[in-house]
Amino acid sequence: MGKPQPEARRVYFTIFFGFMWLLFLALWLILYAEAFSLIQNIGIFLLSLVIVGIIMVVLLVPWSYRLPE
């Protein structure tokens, strides 16, 4: 028996949110970044990274708790 694999929907959601985050960053840089200072743009980047990280934790941590030790 191999290593347990995450459910397919968790993998798809992870890929989906990763692409949506990249799309958000691209649109932000193209459409809105000029209106904000460098520090504010760095803040937006970090905030978006934290939000995506929280989503990934919510998706994958429950699965990891069900793994055998």
N, C-alpha and C positions, 0 to 999 in steps of 0.2 A: 504494500500500500504506500503510495507517494504522499507528499505533503498535501494537507488540505488546501483547496483552492477557494478563494472568495466567490460568493454568488455572482453570477454573470451581471445582474443588474447593478451591483456595487462597482464592478469594473467599468460598465458603461457610464454610470453617473460620474465616476472619477474622470474618465476621458472627457465627458461632456463639460464638466465644470472647469477642467483644465483649458479646453478650447474656448469656453466662454470668457475665462479670465484673460486669455491672450487677446481675444477680440475686444474686450473692454479696454485693455491697455492700448491697443492700436487705435481704437476710436477716440479714446481720451487724448492721446498724443496728437492725433490729426485735428480734432475738433475743438478741444477745450484747453489744452496745455498752455497755449500762448497767453491766456487771460490770467494765469496764476504764476506766482514766483517759483523759483527753483525749489525752495524749501516746502512750499505748499504742494508742488507736484511730487516731491519725494514722500510727503505725508500721505497723499492719495495712493501712491504705489504701495507704501507699507500697510496702509489700512486695507487695501484690496487684497494684499497678500495674507494678512491676518484673517480676513473674512473667508477666503478660499481655504486657508489652513483649518479653520474651525469647521467648515463644511466637510473637509476630508476626514478630520478626526471623528465627526459625528457619523460618517459613513463607515469608516473602517475599524474603529475601536470596538464596537459591539461584536463584530465578526471575530476580532482577535481574542476577545474574552472567551469565546466558545472553543478555541483551539485546545487540544490536550497539552498538558505540560510536559 
